Amino acid sequence: MKNLNFAAELHLKLGAPATGTVESLRLLRAFLKLAPRQRFEVIKLIEDLVTDETLPDHPLS
């Protein structure tokens, strides 16, 4: 943040964010930087992992 006073006030009011929250935001930012096709592939990979399907033999992208 550019305004350190604002950041300090937030920290005092809300406390420090959990490590998991920070990591989730980093992953979200990285996901948003991907091209639309790569986003689709990431979503498909996660859906496959959740449904316990086998991973594809071909590389992604």
C-alpha angles and dihedrals in degrees: 000000000000096000106065093186090057091048091049092050091050091049091052093047100040105021125224117321118248117262090244091055092052092048091049091053091049091051091047091051091049091047092052091053091059122099114257092255091052090049089053090051092050091049091047092049092051092046089051092050091050093049089045094237119156118268117254117262093221120078119253115251 
